[in-house]
Amino acid sequence: MTVAPSVVAALPQYQLGEQIGHGGMGVVYAAVHRPLGRPVAIKRLPGLLAEDRKMSDRFEHEARLLARLDHPHIVPVYDYVQNNGEHLLVMEKLDGGTVWSKFSEEGLTAGQACAIGLATLSGLHAAHVAGVLHLDVKPKNLLFTSSGVLKVADFGISQVVSEGATLMTHAGQVLGTPAYIAPEQALGNPLTPAADVYGAGTVLYELLSGTLPYESGGGALAMIQRHVYQEPRPLGPSVPAPLAEVVMRSLAREPNARYRNAETFAIDLAGAAAQVFGPDWLTRLGVRVHLSPAVATGSTRPSLHPTQPRETLALNRVRGTVVDAPPITRIENQTLIPASTVLAGGPPARKTPRWFGLAGALTAIVMLALPFTVTGRALPVLTRDLSRPVVLELPAGQPVQLKLVVAGVTLANVTGDPVTGLVLPGVTRWIVGGAATAEVTGADGTQEYLLKPPANPLLSIMGVGSAVVLLFTLAYLESILRSLRRRQAGTGATIIAAPLGFGLGVAVWLLPTVLLRNEPALLPTLVCGLLGAISAVCVAIATRRAAVA
C-alpha cells in the first residue's frame, strides 16, 4: 500500500517502508530513522483526530505521557508528530511477531501463557501508575522483540479516540475489539485499571483454553451484549484449578469484584503458577519476564503439593483458533455513536428460545396426557395364564390360529386346538404384561380379543422395560440439555435429542398402558413417540439459543 504524501512530508527524517499493520485505531508502517539508521514503526492515527481540536490536544497530552513510559514490557514511543492534519507516533519496531501469531501458529503451553500474562500485567501496571489506561488489551497488541521479550503496544490510543467509551457505526460495526472489552467500557461508565484487568484476564483465558469466555458468533454488538449481560463460561477441566480461579476472578462483570489493579492480579497469578508448576517455573521456562518484588515473591512461592508434574511446562500446547469480529479499518467519514445507547435497553430479547420452549412444553403435556385419555378399543377380554396352554371357548375339531400383538409387534403366532389349548413360546410369558391384542383366526374368520395375564404387570419385560427406557432417555436428555446450557455441545446434540425423545414418548405411552391394562395399540404408540421427539428437539433448540443469546 502506497504511503500518503502527507505522511512522507511530515516525516522528512524517516525512510518510509511498507504497511505492516492496520486496524480501527490506525495504520502502521515500517520505517528507518535516516540519521541513526534505527528501524522504527510509525503509527498513523485516524483522521478523526484532526477534525476535533479538543481531541487532538488530548492526544498530544497522552502522547507526552506515553513518551515518558519507560518499562521493559512497554513499547517505547520515540516521537510524536502533528503536521497538516497528520497525527503520527514513532515507536520501536518489534520483529518477533505478536502473541496472536505465535498462539495461532505454534500454540502455547500453560507455562508460556502464564509468563505472557505476567509480562502483560507488569507493563499495564507501570502504565496505570503513570495515569495511562490501555483499553484495548488483546493478543495482537502484545508483541515480541527478536530476543523474545514481550512488550505491550498501543497504550492510550483507544482512550483518546473514544474518550474511554465504546463507539460503533449505525451499521453495528464496533471501533475496538469487542471480544476483550470490559462491561463498564461497553456501557460508557467511568473507567479504572480494572478495565485493563478484564482485558488481560480475557487474553489469559484464551491462551490457556484456546477459546474465549463467551460465544464469538452473531456479530460485534452481540459479542458486547454477552460481556455486559452474561457470565463467562468457566474454564474447562484442562486448566489447573489454581490458575482457573485467578483468571475467573479477573473476569467478574462488576469492576469491584475483580482485582483492584494489574499488580494484585499478577501476584495471585504468579502464586498460582508456582503452585501448579513449582517455584522455579520461570527459570525452567527460560522466558525473560521483569517482575516487581511483590510479584517475584509470589512466582517463587514454595508449594509442598504442586497440582501438576514439572513436565507440564513443556506439554499440552494450546493453539488459538477463534476469529474475532473484524474491527473497523477506517473511521473517516463514518458516523460514530456510543454503544451504550444501544445497550441501555437491557439484554437482547429471547423471543425465539421462548417460542421453542413453549412448543416443547405443550407437546410434552399432550404426550403425557395421551396414555390416560386413549384407552383403546372395546374388545372382549380374555384372562389367561400364559405359562400354560391357552384354552379358547370355541368348538373343538378344527385348529385355530392365535396371534399376540403389542404396539404393532408380533410376539407369538401359533396354531392348535382351542379346547386342549394353544402353547405359546416360553419367552412370551415374560414379555407380555398388562394386556396384549390377541387375533384368533378360525373357520368363522378372525376375532380380536384383549388378552390380560393375571400376573403383576411390573413382573413383565413390557412393564420393567418401559420403565427402564423412560429413565434412560430422561437421564440422557437431561445430560444433553446441561451440555447445551454450558455451551459445550452444538447442533449434533439437538439431532441426537430427536431419537431420544421418540424413545421417551414410546415409554411414556407404554408404561401407563401396561399398568392400566389398556390396549397397547400401534398408532397411539407412534403418535406418542413423535410428540416426544418434537418436544425434545424444541426444548434442545430453546436451550441452545438461550445459552448463545
C-alpha positions as CSV (number, residue, x, y, z in Angstrom):
1,M,0.0,0.0,0.0
2,T,1.4,3.4,-1.0
3,V,2.3,5.8,1.8
4,A,0.2,9.0,1.7
5,P,2.2,12.0,0.5
6,S,1.2,14.0,3.6
7,V,2.8,11.3,5.8
8,V,6.0,11.4,3.8
9,A,6.0,15.2,4.1
10,A,5.5,15.1,7.8
11,L,8.5,12.8,8.4
12,P,11.4,14.1,6.4
13,Q,13.9,12.3,8.7
14,Y,12.4,8.9,8.1
15,Q,12.6,6.5,5.1
16,L,9.1,5.1,4.9
17,G,8.6,1.5,4.0
18,E,5.6,-0.9,3.6
19,Q,2.5,-1.1,5.7
20,I,2.8,-3.7,8.4
21,G,-0.5,-3.4,10.2
22,H,-3.9,-1.7,10.3
23,G,-7.0,-1.6,12.5
24,G,-9.6,0.7,13.9
25,M,-7.0,2.8,15.7
26,G,-4.8,3.5,12.7
27,V,-2.3,2.1,10.1
28,V,1.3,1.1,10.9
29,Y,4.3,1.5,8.6
30,A,7.8,0.2,8.8
31,A,10.4,3.0,8.6
32,V,14.1,3.8,9.2
33,H,15.3,6.9,11.0
34,R,17.8,8.2,8.5
35,P,20.4,9.9,10.8
36,L,20.6,7.0,13.3
37,G,19.8,4.1,10.9
38,R,17.3,2.8,13.5
39,P,14.3,0.7,12.4
40,V,11.1,2.1,13.7
41,A,7.3,1.6,13.4
42,I,5.2,4.6,12.6
43,K,1.5,4.6,13.5
44,R,-0.7,6.9,11.5
45,L,-3.7,7.7,13.7
46,P,-7.2,8.1,12.4
47,G,-8.0,11.3,10.6
48,L,-10.9,11.8,13.0
49,L,-8.3,13.2,15.4
50,A,-7.6,16.2,13.1
51,E,-11.3,17.1,12.8
52,D,-11.6,17.8,16.6
53,R,-9.2,20.3,18.1
54,K,-10.1,19.1,21.6
55,M,-9.4,15.5,20.7
56,S,-6.2,16.5,19.0
57,D,-5.0,18.4,22.1
58,R,-5.9,15.5,24.3
59,F,-3.9,13.0,22.2
60,E,-0.9,15.3,22.3
61,H,-1.1,15.3,26.1
62,E,-1.5,11.5,26.1
63,A,1.5,11.1,23.7
64,R,3.7,13.1,26.1
65,L,2.7,10.6,28.9
66,L,3.4,7.6,26.6
67,A,6.8,9.0,25.7
68,R,7.7,9.1,29.4
69,L,6.8,5.5,30.0
70,D,10.0,3.5,30.4
71,H,9.3,-0.1,31.2
72,P,10.8,-3.4,29.7
73,H,7.3,-4.6,28.8
74,I,6.0,-1.4,27.1
75,V,6.8,-0.5,23.5
76,P,8.7,2.8,23.8
77,V,7.4,5.9,21.9
78,Y,10.3,7.8,20.3
79,D,8.5,10.7,18.7
80,Y,5.0,12.3,18.1
81,V,4.5,14.4,15.0
82,Q,1.5,16.7,14.2
83,N,1.7,18.1,10.7
84,N,-1.0,19.2,8.2
85,G,-3.7,17.1,9.8
86,E,-1.5,14.0,10.3
87,H,-1.0,12.5,13.8
88,L,2.0,10.1,13.8
89,L,3.5,8.1,16.6
90,V,7.1,6.8,16.1
91,M,7.7,3.7,18.1
92,E,10.2,0.8,18.5
93,K,9.9,-1.7,15.7
94,L,9.4,-5.3,17.0
95,D,10.3,-8.2,14.7
96,G,9.4,-11.1,16.9
97,G,5.7,-11.2,15.9
98,T,2.6,-10.9,18.1
99,V,1.3,-13.2,20.8
100,W,-1.6,-14.0,18.4
101,S,0.7,-15.1,15.6
102,K,2.7,-17.4,18.0
103,F,-0.5,-18.7,19.6
104,S,-2.3,-19.5,16.3
105,E,0.7,-20.9,14.5
106,E,2.8,-22.8,17.1
107,G,0.5,-22.9,20.2
108,L,1.4,-22.1,23.8
109,T,1.8,-24.2,26.8
110,A,0.2,-23.2,30.1
111,G,3.5,-22.1,31.5
112,Q,4.1,-19.9,28.5
113,A,0.6,-18.4,28.8
114,C,1.2,-17.5,32.4
115,A,4.6,-15.9,31.6
116,I,2.9,-13.8,28.9
117,G,0.2,-12.9,31.4
118,L,2.8,-11.7,34.0
119,A,4.7,-9.7,31.4
120,T,1.5,-8.1,30.2
121,L,0.3,-7.2,33.7
122,S,3.7,-5.8,34.5
123,G,3.6,-3.4,31.6
124,L,-0.1,-2.5,32.3
125,H,0.7,-1.7,36.0
126,A,3.5,0.6,35.1
127,A,1.2,2.5,32.7
128,H,-1.6,2.7,35.3
129,V,0.8,4.2,37.8
130,A,1.7,6.9,35.2
131,G,-2.0,7.6,34.7
132,V,-2.5,5.8,31.3
133,L,-5.1,3.2,30.6
134,H,-4.8,0.8,27.6
135,L,-8.4,-0.2,26.9
136,D,-7.6,-2.5,24.0
137,V,-5.6,-5.4,25.5
138,K,-5.6,-8.3,23.1
139,P,-3.1,-10.8,21.7
140,K,-2.5,-8.7,18.6
141,N,-1.4,-5.8,20.7
142,L,1.2,-7.9,22.6
143,L,4.4,-8.1,20.6
144,F,7.8,-9.8,20.9
145,T,11.2,-8.4,20.3
146,S,13.6,-10.5,18.2
147,S,15.1,-11.8,21.5
148,G,11.6,-12.9,22.8
149,V,10.8,-10.1,25.3
150,L,7.1,-9.3,25.3
151,K,6.0,-5.7,25.0
152,V,2.5,-4.1,25.2
153,A,1.7,-1.8,22.3
154,D,-0.9,0.9,21.6
155,F,-1.3,2.3,25.1
156,G,-3.8,5.1,25.4
157,I,-4.9,5.3,21.8
158,S,-8.3,3.8,22.4
159,Q,-8.9,6.1,25.4
160,V,-8.2,9.2,23.3
161,V,-10.1,8.3,20.2
162,S,-13.2,7.2,22.1
163,E,-12.8,9.0,25.4
164,G,-12.9,5.6,27.1
165,A,-16.3,4.6,25.7
166,T,-17.0,2.1,23.0
167,L,-18.1,3.6,19.7
168,M,-19.8,1.9,16.9
169,T,-21.3,2.8,13.5
170,H,-25.0,2.8,12.7
171,A,-24.4,-0.5,10.8
172,G,-23.3,-2.2,14.0
173,Q,-19.5,-2.2,13.4
174,V,-17.5,-1.6,16.6
175,L,-14.5,0.7,17.0
176,G,-12.2,-1.5,19.0
177,T,-12.1,-5.2,19.8
178,P,-15.4,-6.5,21.2
179,A,-14.0,-9.9,22.2
180,Y,-11.9,-8.4,25.0
181,I,-13.9,-5.4,26.1
182,A,-14.8,-4.8,29.7
183,P,-18.6,-4.4,30.5
184,E,-18.2,-0.9,32.0
185,Q,-16.3,0.2,28.9
186,A,-19.1,-1.0,26.7
187,L,-21.7,0.8,28.8
188,G,-19.7,4.1,28.8
189,N,-19.2,4.0,32.6
190,P,-16.2,5.6,34.4
191,L,-13.1,3.5,33.8
192,T,-10.3,2.4,36.1
193,P,-7.4,-0.1,35.8
194,A,-10.0,-2.8,36.4
195,A,-11.0,-2.4,32.7
196,D,-7.5,-3.5,31.6
197,V,-7.5,-6.3,34.2
198,Y,-10.6,-7.6,32.4
199,G,-8.8,-7.4,29.1
200,A,-5.7,-9.1,30.3
201,G,-7.9,-11.8,32.0
202,T,-9.7,-12.5,28.8
203,V,-6.4,-12.9,26.9
204,L,-5.1,-15.3,29.6
205,Y,-8.4,-17.3,29.4
206,E,-7.9,-17.6,25.7
207,L,-4.3,-18.6,25.9
208,L,-5.0,-21.3,28.5
209,S,-8.1,-22.8,26.9
210,G,-8.0,-21.9,23.2
211,T,-11.4,-20.3,23.3
212,L,-12.9,-17.0,24.5
213,P,-15.0,-16.7,27.7
214,Y,-18.1,-16.0,25.5
215,E,-19.5,-17.3,22.2
216,S,-18.0,-15.4,19.3
217,G,-20.8,-15.6,16.8
218,G,-23.6,-13.1,16.0
219,G,-21.5,-10.0,15.2
220,A,-19.7,-7.4,17.2
221,L,-22.7,-6.0,19.0
222,A,-23.9,-9.4,20.1
223,M,-20.4,-10.2,21.5
224,I,-20.5,-6.9,23.5
225,Q,-24.0,-7.7,24.8
226,R,-22.7,-11.1,26.2
227,H,-19.9,-9.3,28.1
228,V,-22.4,-6.9,29.6
229,Y,-25.3,-9.3,30.5
230,Q,-23.9,-12.8,30.8
231,E,-21.5,-14.6,33.0
232,P,-18.3,-16.0,31.3
233,R,-18.0,-19.7,30.8
234,P,-16.0,-21.5,33.5
235,L,-12.5,-22.6,32.3
236,G,-12.5,-26.3,31.4
237,P,-11.0,-29.1,33.4
238,S,-7.8,-29.0,31.3
239,V,-6.8,-25.8,33.1
240,P,-5.5,-26.4,36.6
241,A,-7.8,-25.2,39.3
242,P,-5.5,-22.6,40.9
243,L,-5.0,-20.9,37.5
244,A,-8.7,-21.1,36.6
245,E,-9.7,-19.5,39.9
246,V,-7.4,-16.5,39.3
247,V,-8.5,-16.0,35.7
248,M,-12.2,-16.2,36.5
249,R,-11.9,-13.6,39.3
250,S,-10.3,-11.2,36.7
251,L,-13.4,-11.6,34.5
252,A,-16.0,-10.6,37.1
253,R,-18.6,-8.4,35.4
254,E,-18.6,-5.9,38.3
255,P,-15.2,-4.0,38.5
256,N,-15.2,-4.1,42.3
257,A,-15.3,-7.9,42.2
258,R,-12.1,-8.0,40.1
259,Y,-8.5,-7.5,41.2
260,R,-8.1,-3.8,42.1
261,N,-5.1,-3.4,39.8
262,A,-2.8,-5.3,37.5
263,E,-0.2,-5.9,40.2
264,T,-2.6,-7.7,42.6
265,F,-3.7,-9.8,39.6
266,A,-0.1,-10.6,38.8
267,I,0.7,-11.6,42.4
268,D,-2.1,-14.1,42.5
269,L,-1.2,-15.4,39.0
270,A,2.4,-15.9,40.0
271,G,1.4,-17.7,43.1
272,A,-1.0,-20.0,41.3
273,A,1.7,-20.8,38.6
274,A,4.2,-21.6,41.3
275,Q,1.7,-23.9,43.0
276,V,1.0,-25.6,39.7
277,F,4.4,-25.8,38.1
278,G,6.8,-25.5,41.1
279,P,8.7,-22.5,42.5
280,D,11.4,-22.4,39.8
281,W,8.9,-22.5,36.9
282,L,10.0,-19.2,35.3
283,T,13.7,-20.2,35.4
284,R,13.0,-23.6,33.8
285,L,10.8,-21.9,31.2
286,G,13.6,-19.6,30.1
287,V,11.3,-16.6,29.4
288,R,12.5,-13.1,30.2
289,V,9.9,-11.5,32.5
290,H,10.5,-8.4,34.5
291,L,8.6,-8.6,37.8
292,S,8.1,-6.2,40.7
293,P,9.4,-7.5,44.1
294,A,5.9,-8.4,45.2
295,V,5.2,-10.4,42.1
296,A,8.6,-12.0,42.1
297,T,8.0,-13.3,45.6
298,G,4.7,-14.9,44.5
299,S,6.3,-16.5,41.5
300,T,8.7,-18.4,43.6
301,R,6.3,-19.2,46.4
302,P,7.1,-22.8,47.5
303,S,4.4,-25.4,47.2
304,L,4.6,-28.7,49.1
305,H,1.9,-30.2,46.9
306,P,2.1,-28.9,43.3
307,T,-1.0,-29.8,41.3
308,Q,0.8,-30.6,38.1
309,P,4.1,-32.5,37.3
310,R,7.1,-30.5,36.4
311,E,6.9,-31.7,32.8
312,T,3.6,-29.8,32.3
313,L,5.6,-26.7,31.3
314,A,6.6,-28.3,28.0
315,L,3.4,-30.3,27.2
316,N,-0.1,-29.7,26.0
317,R,0.2,-26.8,23.7
318,V,-3.0,-24.9,23.1
319,R,-3.5,-23.3,19.7
320,G,-5.7,-20.3,19.0
321,T,-8.5,-20.8,16.5
322,V,-11.1,-18.2,17.5
323,V,-11.6,-15.5,14.9
324,D,-12.6,-12.2,16.4
325,A,-15.2,-9.9,14.8
326,P,-13.3,-7.7,12.3
327,P,-12.7,-4.1,13.5
328,I,-13.4,-1.0,11.5
329,T,-10.3,-0.4,9.4
330,R,-11.2,3.2,8.6
331,I,-13.4,5.6,10.6
332,E,-13.1,8.6,8.4
333,N,-16.5,9.8,7.0
334,Q,-18.4,7.4,9.3
335,T,-20.9,8.5,11.9
336,L,-19.9,7.0,15.3
337,I,-22.4,6.5,18.2
338,P,-21.8,5.3,21.7
339,A,-22.5,1.6,22.1
340,S,-24.0,2.4,25.5
341,T,-27.0,4.0,23.7
342,V,-27.8,0.6,22.1
343,L,-27.1,-1.4,25.2
344,A,-29.1,0.8,27.5
345,G,-32.3,-1.0,26.7
346,G,-31.2,-4.1,28.6
347,P,-30.3,-7.6,27.4
348,P,-31.4,-8.7,24.0
349,A,-34.8,-10.2,23.7
350,R,-35.0,-14.0,23.6
351,K,-38.3,-14.5,21.8
352,T,-37.2,-17.4,19.6
353,P,-36.0,-19.5,22.6
354,R,-39.2,-18.8,24.4
355,W,-41.4,-19.9,21.5
356,F,-39.4,-23.1,21.1
357,G,-39.6,-23.7,24.8
358,L,-43.3,-23.1,24.9
359,A,-43.8,-25.5,21.9
360,G,-41.7,-28.2,23.7
361,A,-43.7,-27.8,26.9
362,L,-47.1,-28.0,25.2
363,T,-46.1,-31.1,23.2
364,A,-44.8,-32.8,26.3
365,I,-48.2,-32.1,28.1
366,V,-50.1,-33.7,25.2
367,M,-47.7,-36.7,25.2
368,L,-48.2,-37.2,29.0
369,A,-52.0,-36.9,28.8
370,L,-52.3,-39.3,25.8
371,P,-51.9,-42.7,27.7
372,F,-54.7,-41.7,30.2
373,T,-57.2,-40.4,27.6
374,V,-56.8,-43.0,24.8
375,T,-57.7,-46.4,26.3
376,G,-58.1,-48.4,23.1
377,R,-61.0,-50.3,21.6
378,A,-63.8,-52.1,23.5
379,L,-62.6,-55.7,22.9
380,P,-63.7,-58.9,24.6
381,V,-61.4,-59.7,27.4
382,L,-59.5,-63.0,27.9
383,T,-57.8,-63.5,31.2
384,R,-55.3,-66.3,30.7
385,D,-52.2,-67.6,32.4
386,L,-49.6,-67.5,29.6
387,S,-47.4,-70.0,31.3
388,R,-49.9,-72.7,30.4
389,P,-51.6,-73.7,27.1
390,V,-54.2,-71.0,26.2
391,V,-57.7,-72.5,26.1
392,L,-60.2,-70.7,24.0
393,E,-64.0,-71.1,24.3
394,L,-64.5,-72.3,20.8
395,P,-65.9,-75.6,19.3
396,A,-63.3,-78.4,19.1
397,G,-62.4,-80.3,16.0
398,Q,-60.9,-77.5,13.9
399,P,-57.5,-75.9,14.6
400,V,-57.3,-72.2,15.2
401,Q,-54.5,-69.7,14.9
402,L,-53.6,-67.4,17.8
403,K,-51.5,-64.2,17.2
404,L,-50.4,-61.9,20.0
405,V,-49.5,-58.3,19.1
406,V,-48.2,-55.4,21.2
407,A,-47.8,-52.0,19.6
408,G,-47.7,-53.5,16.1
409,V,-45.0,-56.0,17.1
410,T,-46.0,-59.7,16.8
411,L,-44.9,-61.6,19.9
412,A,-46.3,-65.1,19.1
413,N,-48.2,-66.7,16.2
414,V,-49.2,-70.4,17.0
415,T,-51.8,-72.9,15.7
416,G,-53.5,-75.5,17.8
417,D,-56.7,-77.0,19.2
418,P,-58.9,-74.4,21.1
419,V,-60.0,-76.9,23.7
420,T,-56.8,-78.6,24.6
421,G,-55.0,-75.3,24.4
422,L,-52.5,-73.4,22.2
423,V,-48.9,-73.5,23.6
424,L,-47.2,-70.1,23.3
425,P,-43.4,-69.7,23.2
426,G,-41.9,-69.8,26.7
427,V,-40.4,-66.3,26.5
428,T,-43.9,-64.8,25.8
429,R,-45.0,-65.2,29.4
430,W,-42.1,-62.9,30.4
431,I,-42.7,-60.3,27.8
432,V,-46.5,-59.7,27.9
433,G,-47.6,-57.5,30.8
434,G,-50.9,-55.7,31.4
435,A,-52.5,-56.6,28.1
436,A,-51.9,-57.7,24.5
437,T,-54.0,-57.8,21.4
438,A,-55.0,-61.4,20.6
439,E,-56.1,-62.2,17.0
440,V,-57.9,-65.6,16.8
441,T,-58.4,-67.0,13.3
442,G,-60.7,-70.0,12.7
443,A,-63.4,-71.3,10.5
444,D,-65.6,-68.3,11.2
445,G,-62.9,-65.7,10.4
446,T,-60.8,-63.6,12.7
447,Q,-61.9,-62.3,16.1
448,E,-59.8,-59.8,18.2
449,Y,-59.6,-60.0,22.0
450,L,-57.8,-58.2,24.8
451,L,-55.6,-60.8,26.5
452,K,-54.7,-60.0,30.1
453,P,-52.3,-62.2,32.1
454,P,-53.2,-62.3,35.8
455,A,-49.6,-61.7,36.9
456,N,-48.5,-58.2,38.1
457,P,-47.6,-56.1,35.0
458,L,-44.3,-55.0,36.6
459,L,-43.1,-58.6,36.6
460,S,-43.0,-58.5,32.8
461,I,-40.5,-57.2,30.3
462,M,-43.1,-54.8,29.0
463,G,-43.5,-53.2,32.5
464,V,-39.9,-53.1,33.6
465,G,-38.5,-52.5,30.1
466,S,-40.7,-49.4,29.5
467,A,-39.7,-48.0,33.0
468,V,-36.0,-48.5,32.2
469,V,-36.3,-46.9,28.8
470,L,-38.2,-44.0,30.4
471,L,-35.5,-43.4,33.0
472,F,-32.6,-43.9,30.5
473,T,-34.0,-41.4,27.9
474,L,-34.8,-38.8,30.6
475,A,-31.3,-39.0,32.0
476,Y,-29.6,-38.8,28.6
477,L,-31.8,-35.9,27.6
478,E,-31.0,-34.0,30.8
479,S,-27.3,-34.6,30.1
480,I,-27.7,-33.1,26.6
481,L,-29.6,-30.1,27.9
482,R,-27.0,-29.5,30.5
483,S,-24.2,-29.5,27.9
484,L,-26.2,-27.1,25.7
485,R,-26.8,-24.7,28.7
486,R,-23.0,-24.7,29.3
487,R,-22.4,-24.2,25.5
488,Q,-20.4,-27.5,25.5
489,A,-22.5,-29.0,22.7
490,G,-23.9,-27.8,19.4
491,T,-26.2,-28.9,16.5
492,G,-25.2,-32.6,16.9
493,A,-26.7,-32.7,20.4
494,T,-30.0,-31.3,19.0
495,I,-30.1,-34.0,16.4
496,I,-29.4,-36.7,19.0
497,A,-32.3,-35.4,21.0
498,A,-34.8,-36.5,18.3
499,P,-34.4,-40.3,18.7
500,L,-34.1,-40.0,22.4
501,G,-37.3,-38.0,22.5
502,F,-39.0,-40.7,20.4
503,G,-37.9,-43.4,22.8
504,L,-39.1,-41.3,25.7
505,G,-42.6,-40.8,24.1
506,V,-42.9,-44.6,23.4
507,A,-42.0,-45.3,27.0
508,V,-44.4,-42.7,28.3
509,W,-47.2,-44.4,26.3
510,L,-46.3,-48.0,27.1
511,L,-45.7,-47.8,30.8
512,P,-49.2,-46.4,31.8
513,T,-50.8,-48.6,29.2
514,V,-49.2,-51.7,30.8
515,L,-50.1,-50.6,34.4
516,L,-53.7,-49.7,33.4
517,R,-54.0,-52.9,31.3
518,N,-55.2,-50.9,28.3
519,E,-54.8,-52.0,24.7
520,P,-51.1,-51.3,23.6
521,A,-52.1,-50.2,20.0
522,L,-49.6,-49.2,17.3
523,L,-51.0,-45.8,16.3
524,P,-51.0,-44.2,19.7
525,T,-47.5,-45.6,20.3
526,L,-46.2,-43.9,17.2
527,V,-48.1,-40.6,17.9
528,C,-46.6,-40.5,21.4
529,G,-43.1,-41.2,20.1
530,L,-43.5,-38.4,17.6
531,L,-44.7,-36.0,20.2
532,G,-41.7,-36.9,22.4
533,A,-39.3,-36.3,19.5
534,I,-40.8,-32.9,18.7
535,S,-40.8,-31.9,22.4
536,A,-37.1,-33.0,22.9
537,V,-35.9,-31.1,19.8
538,C,-37.9,-27.9,20.6
539,V,-36.5,-27.9,24.2
540,A,-33.0,-28.5,22.9
541,I,-33.2,-25.7,20.4
542,A,-34.6,-23.3,23.0
543,T,-31.8,-24.3,25.5
544,R,-29.1,-23.8,22.9
545,R,-30.3,-20.5,21.6
546,A,-30.9,-19.2,25.1
547,A,-27.3,-20.1,26.1
548,V,-25.9,-18.4,23.0
549,A,-28.2,-15.3,23.0
